[in-house]
Amino acid sequence: MKRLRAIAPTYYALGNHEVDNMDLCESLCFRLKQLGITVLRNEYTYLLSEGQAVVLYGTQLPQRYYRNEDFSHNDLPQLDTQTLTALLGVPDKNVCTMLISHNPLPFEVYAEWGADAVFSGHCHGGVIRLPFIGGLLSPERKFFPRYTKGIYETETVNGASSLAVTVGLGKFRINNPAEIMLITLKKR
């Protein structure tokens, strides 16, 4: 993270592994802030470039959306726009809204909430990738998750939204190499 910060402003949103242990999570957040990393925990910041504003939100979804207290994955609640609005507030429809949210699976909810672009990970490409089919398994132990790797788009009443899901660098994988995604954003 220190090396990333030396290249450009760096933003961080928490995922399921960070919020598994809140004491370690707080230490991580403290250290990231010391390094000059902006940690977005259900909050936002404005990014300004050439007189144009973009709002960047970051989520800290409660652990119940990733696993149960007994570490099982049965009957997890589904994130909805009302809950997302309670966590993040109402986005300004007149400004480009980008969202960093670790879990890509509720993409339609993010889009319905008002995110123009979403950046995620979590699924690690489906851990195992099958040719012509894609990712095999989500971290929630569901087969053939919809959003595992790449760029996805959807339309809602709020307009178009794009989702970028990276495989990331860690975890055991088959037919699914680690990656760092480089994205160039263009104005629509």
N, C-alpha and C positions, 0 to 999 in steps of 0.2 A: 504494500500500500504506500509505503514511503517513496518507492521508486515511481509509482503511478502519479503521486502528488507532485513529484519533481517535473513531470511532463505537462500536466494540466490540472485544473480544478477537478477534484474527485469527490463523488457522492456515494453514499453507502446506505442500503436498506437492509434490515435484518431478515433472516430466514429462520426456518424451523430449528436448525442446529444451534443458533445463537440463543434463541429463547428457551431452549431445553434447560439451561442452567442460568437463571437470572443474575446470580452473583458474578459468574464469568462474563455474562453479557454486559453488565455494567462496567466491568474492568476493560473489556474490549472497546466499548464505546468511549470510555475515558481516554484510552490510549490512541484510538483513531482521531479523536478531537485534538489531542496533543500534537499529532502529526499533520494537522491542518485539513483533515478529511471531514466533510460535512456529513454527519449521520442524520438521516431523516427518519424519525420515528413517529409515523402518522402526522407528519407536518410537511411543509413545503418551503421552497425558496424560489426567488425570481432569478432567472438567468437573462442577462442583457447582452445583445450583440447587434451592432450597427443600428441602434435605436429601436430594435425589436425586442419584445419581452416574451419569454417562455416561462411557464410555471412548472417547476419540477417537484412532484410529490414523491414521498417514500412511505411505504406501509411498514407497520409492525403488526402483522396479523396475529391474533391470539393463538396459542398452541393448539386449542381445540379444533382448529381448521386443518391441522397436520396429523394429529394423533390423539387418542384418548389417554386418560390418566394412567390406565393400565398398559400403555404402549401398544394397544391394538389399533386397528384402522377401520373397524366396523362402524357403520352408521355415523360417519362424521357429518357435522352440519355443513350446509352449503352457504357460502358467502352470498349475500344479496346486496342490492344497491342501497337499501336503507341502512344496513350495517356499515357498508363502506362510507356512506355519507356521514354517519355518526362518528366514524374514525377520522375522516379527512375533511369534512365540510363539503360545501357545494362549490364545484369549480366554476371559474369565470368562462363562459362560453365565447367571449370575445378575445381570449388569449389562448395560444397553443398550450395544451396541457399534456405534460409527459408524466408518466408514472413508473417508478421502480417498485415492483412488487415481486417478491421471491417466487411465488407460486403462479404459474401461467394458467392453471386449469380454470379459474373463473374469468377468463378473458372477456366473455360476453358481458359479465357484470361490470368489469372495468370500463368497457366501451359504453355501456348504457349509463354509467355514472358520469362519463364525459371525458375520458382519457383519449387523446388523439394518438398517442404512441405509448406503448407499454414495453418495459424491459424486464425479463424474467430469467429464471434458471430452473432450479428445483428438480426437474424430471431427469436431468443428466442424459438427455437424448433417448430416454426409455431404457437406459442401462444396456440392454441388448437391442441392436437394430437388425431388423430382417430386411433383406433386399425387397424393394417395391412395396413394402408394407410400412416400415418405419419402426418407431419405438415399441418395445414389447411390454414394459412394466413401469408403472408410476411408483413413486415412493410410498403411496397409499395402498400398494399391493393390488392395483387395478390393471387389468390387461388392456393393451392397446390404447393408452391415453391419447387424447386428441392433439395436445400441444406439447411436443417433446423437443423439437429442434428446428430452427429456421425462422422464417418470416411468415406471419399469418395476417389476414385482413378480414374485417367484418364491417357491416353497415348496421347502424341503429338509428333511432329517431334523432339522436344527437349528431349523426353524421358518420363519416368513415373513421375507423380506428385500426391501427397496426400493432402487432405484437411481435417482438423479437425475443426468441428463446435460445439461449446459449447452452451448450453441453457443459461448459466449464472445464476446470482443470483437474479435479480430483476424481475419486471413486473408480472402482473396478468397472470395466466396460468391455463388451464384445462387439466387433464390427462398428465401433463408435468412438473414434479418436477424440482426445481432449481438444478443446478449441478456445480461442479468444475471438470474439466477434467484433469486427470493426464496422461501424454503421455511419454512413453519411446521410444526414437529414437534409431534405430539400423542402422548400415551401410549396404547398399545394396551390 
